[in-house]
Amino acid sequence: MIIKAIRWVCGYVSFKLTGEFPEKFVNNVAKERINLWDLKKINGSLYAKVLASDYKLLRSRSRKANSKIKIKKKYGWPFFAFKYKKRIGIIIGTIIFVGILKFLSLYIWNINVYGNELITTSEITAVMKDLGVKPGALKTHINSALLKQEVMSKITDISWMSINVNGSCVNVSIKEKIKSPEIAKKGEPCNIVASSEGQIERLESYSGNPIVKEGDAVTKGQILISGVLQEEEGKTSFVGAEGKVFAKTKRKITEKIKMNQLYAVDSGKIVKKLSINTLGKEIPLTPWRSVDDQYRIEEISNKLNFFGFDLPIILNKEVCYHQECEEKILSQDEAEKCMNEIIKEKEEELKDLKIISKDVENHEEGEEFISEVTFTCIENIAEKQGISFNSE
């Protein structure tokens, strides 16, 4: 990469050599330590590249080898500058641009986090920000070893961590701790009782004495599996009842909405704001106008990219739409549609249950639209309840 950059700054050319003895030409050039690269022989002709300053020396060497040499293409800064010498602004602009990139390369542009699953990227970057590592921080101020220790002391769920500064990016790789499963306490006497009323569908008893059977109707708090055992000798023992009891249950939801609804509608008045964010600083590009809560704001942020390389410059655009309130009386169909959306959200809260049927009853009452929904579910209603001992 460095060699390519030096060649570009010095300037180089690609040439074509035709003649009977191209090998003789190459040997003579090698003896005089003139560097050629990308040598290719195609249809008897030799193609290669050489620094522009050495090309003049090749002409006499080609004549000694009874060959003809011709430039195919020119590369590098000297030829670029010569081509645009009358457009000095382009050259100056290029120099300034390279200088800006050099200046920006002293700072951190991006922080990339790899290997995290339970710990969020925002949580890690927030801790690093508190420690002074963020876009816009100087790379020379980063001590990777010390930073790693401080981050791991603040986020205890990290078992291993590496921090590497590559160019203007900080790459963070982590491994999360594997938490040991909690071991439930066993041996404490308890009963299994019903957490809600229902009809028993299936009973799985692992420990204790089953009191109910399939098809029985039970009420909330009723003992399903007893932790009290009667032994043959007439003695009584106590165990921790274990098991699952699946029952058919009813879940009822009642929701109400107003038939007269207020809607926010765009009035057509728009305020646009443009700004750029670089190295942690926000620079406005348009006059800054404050808006109140009557505006709906849409934000768009785009990171600038130069030939596939992310620059530390983010273009922010805010479009603020002024809104006015309008009152609307819902029709029966519109009210049902709104209610269906609400019920769908409520149904999502029951996703851990097996819903086997849903009964919906809608009616209007005054200015309200009321929906009563009854879900028939299959769920595990087993709930542990400790056995209390009264001492006299």
N, C-alpha and C positions, 0 to 999 in steps of 0.2 A: 504493500500500500504506500509506504514512504517512497520507495523507488519510483513508483508511478507518478507520485506528486512531484518529485524532483524533475523527472523527465518532462512533465507538463510545463513546469515553470521555465525550464531551459529551452523547450521546444524540440520537436523531433519530426522526422519525415518517414514515410514508407516509400520504397522505391522498387523498381523492376530492373533486373539485369538480364540482358540477352546476349548470348555469345556461345562459342564452342567449348570454352573451358571455364564455367562458373566456379568450379572447385579451386582452380588456381587463384581466382580473385579472392575467394574466402580465405585461403591460406595466407596470401600476401597481407590481407587486412588483419588477420589474427596475429601475424608476426609483429605488426606495428601497434598492437594492443588497442585497436579500434573496436569498440563493443557493438556487435550486431545482435538483434533479437527477433523473435518470431520468424525465423528462416523457414521458407517453404519453397519447394521446387515443383512448378506446375508447367506441364507441356514444354519442358526444357528450359524454362525461364526461372530465374531465382527471384523470390520476393522476400524482402526483409525490412527492418526498421533500424534507424540510426539517429543519434542526436544531430540537430541541425548544424551545430558547429563542426561536426566531423564529416558531414556530407561532402563538403568541398574537397576534402582529401581523397574521397572515393573516385573522383573523376579521373585523376591521373592513374590510379590503380586499375581502373576498369580498362583504360587504353592499353596498359601493359599486358592485360589478359585478353586482348582482342575482343572486348565486349563493349556494349553500349548500356548506359545507365540512365534511367528516367524517373523523376519524382512522380509518385501516384497521388499522394495526399500529404498535407501538412497539418501538424497538431501542435497545440500548446499556446502558452501566453504570448510569446513574441509575435506569432502570426495573428493571434486574435487582436493584439494591440495595434499592429500595423493596419489590419483591415478596418479598424474603427478609430484610427488616429484623428480623423476629422470629426468624430463624435465623442469628444472628450468626456461629455457628461455620462455616457454609458460606462466608460472605463472608471471614472471617479465613483459612480454609483456602485459598480461591482466591487471596488476596493472597500467602500464604506460597508457594503453588505457583508463582505467577508470579515471585516473588522467587527461588525455587530455580532456575527455568529461566533467569532472567537471570544468576544466578551461574554456572550450568553453561555458559552461552553464552560465557564467558570462556576456556573450555578446548577442546582438540581432542577430538572424539568419535570420528571415523572417519578412516581414511586409505584413499583409493581410488586404485588404480593402473590406468592404461589404456595400451594399446599394446604390452605385453610379450608375447612368445611363448616365447622360449628362456629368458629370465631370469624366474625365478619371483617372484611377488608377495611371498612370505615372505622372499626374499633381499633385496628392496628395502626392505621394512618393517623388517627386522632391522638394516640399515645405518642407516636413519633413526632407529631406536630408540637405537642407539649414539651418535648425534649429538644425542640429546635430544628428538627429535620422535616422539611416541607418544600414544595416547589418554591424556588426563589432563595433557598439557603445556599451559602457558599459550600462547595465541595470540600475545601480545605478545613472546614470546621467540623467535619464528620469523623469521629473515632469509632470505627465499626465494632471493635471489641467491647468498648465501654457502652456503646449504644445497645448492643445485644443484651448485655447484662441488665441494663435499666429497663428495657422493654419486657424481658422475661420476669423481672421482679414485679412489674405492674400487671402483667397478664399471666397469671399462674397456670393457666391451662395449656401453655406452650411447653413442650418437652425438649425441643431442639430448634435452633434458629441460626440462620446465616444471613449476613447483610453484606452485599457487594455493591460497590459503586462502579458501574460500567458506563463510561462516557458521561452523559448528563442524567443518567437514570440510576435510581437506587433499587436494586432487586433484592427482595426479602423472601426467603424460603423458610417455611416453618413445618414442624410436625406437632400435632396436637396430642395431649395426654389422653390415654385410653382410661376412662373412668371405670373403676371396679363396680360391678352391680351391687346394689344394696341387698344385703341378706336379711330377709324378714325374720323377726323373732318368732321362734317356735316354742311350743310348750305352754304358753299362757292360756288358761281356760277361757273359752269364748263360745258363743252360739253364732250361727248364721241366721240372720233375720232378713225379712223382705224390705228392700229400700223403697218399694212402691207397691200398690195393689196390682193384681193381675191374675192370669190363669196359667198354671204351670204347664210348660211344654216339654221340658227335659230337665232332669236332675242328675248331677254328677257329684257324688259324695266321696271324698277322699279320706275324711276322718270325721268321726262323730256319728250320731244316730239320726238318720233321715226321719222327719216327722210328717212330711207331706209327700204326695205322689203326683204323677202326671195327671192333668185334668182337674186338679184341685184349684179352687179359687182362694186367693190369699189376700190379706189386708196388709197395709204398711205396718212394719214393726213385728209382724207375726214370725214366730220361730219356724225356720225351715229345716235346719240341721242342728240338732242339739249337741252341746258339748258335755252333757251329763249322761254317763253310761251306768246302767244297772248290771252288775256282775251276777253270776249264777249263785254265788254265796250270799247274795243280798246286799253286798257292799256297793257303795256308790263311788265312782271315780269321775274325775273331771279332765277333759282334754280340750285342746284347741281345735274346734271344728273347722274343716277345710272342705271347699267344694264350690261348684258353680250351679246356679239355678236359673234356667232360662224360662221366661214367662212372656205371655202375650199381654202387653200393656197398652194403655190409651194415653196419648199426649194431646192436650187441647190448647190451641193458640187462638186468641181473639185479638184482632187488629182493627183499628179505626182510622179513617182518613176523612178530611173535610172535602165536601163537594165543591166548595169555593176555594180555589187554589191561586196563590200568587206566583207568577213566573217572572224571572229576570230575562228581559229581551234587549238585545243590542240596539242602541239608538242610532248607530252609524258614526258616532264621534270616536276617533281613534287617535291615540298618542303613541308614538314610537320612540324607543330609546335604544341607542347603540353605544357599546363600550367594548374595550378590550381589557383582558386581564393577563398580565404578564409578571412573572416572578412575585406573585402574591399581591400585586398592586392593580387596582381597577382604574382605568383611564376613560372618562366619558368622551364619546365622539360626536354627540349631539347635545344641544342645550338640555339641561336636566330639569324636567318638570315633575313636580310631585302630583300624585293622584290619590284620591280618597277611596273609600271602600265601595264606591258605586262603579268601580271599574273591575272588569275581569281581565286578569293578566295571564298572558301566555309567554313563556320563556324558552328561548332556543339558544343553545351554546354549541359552538363548533370549534374544535381544535384545528389550527392551521397546519397544513401538511406540505412539505417541500420535497418532491420526488420520493415519496414514501416515507419520509422522515418527519416525525412529529416535532413541531416547533413549540417552545414554551409560551405560546400566544393563543389565547382563547377569545374568540369573537362572540360577544353576548348580544342578543337581540331581545328586547322586551316589547311586546305589542299589547297595549292597554285598550280594551274595548269598554266604552261607557255603556252602562245598562240602566234600563228603566223597568219599574215594576208594572206588570199588567195582571188584572184579575180575570180569572176564567172559571166558568162553572163546568165541571166535568160531566160528560155524558155517562150513561150506564157502562158502555163498553170501555171508555177511557178510565173510569174508576176501577173496573175489574182488572184492566191491564196494569195500572199502578199497584193494585193490591197483590196481583200475582208476583210482581217483582219483590214486594216486601215478604210475601210468604216463601218465596224461593230462598231469600236470605235466611229466614228462620229455619227452613228445612235443612239448610247447610249446617246449622248448629247441631242437627241430629244425625250427622253423617256417620257417627260411630255406632248408631243403632241400625238394625235391619227393619226398614219400613215396608210393611206388606200391603197397606192400603191407606188411602187418604180421602176423607170426606169433607167437602167444602160447602158451607152454607153462607150465602151473601144476602144482605138486606139493607135497606136504607132506613135511617131513623133520624128524622129532622134534617139537619144539614150534614149528617155524617153517613158515610158508607162503611158498613160493618161486615167483617168476614170472620166466620168461626170455622176453624179447621181442626179436625180430629184425626190424628195419626194413630194407626194401629201398628205397633212395633213388637219385635222380638228382641228382648234384652236380658242381660244377666242382672238379676235383682238381688244377688247375694251380697250381704253386708255384714261384716263382723261386729259383734256386740259382746263386750266383756261380761263375764259372769261375776256378779258381786256376791260377796260372802258377808252375811251379818253376824258379827261376833257379839255374844251376850256378856 
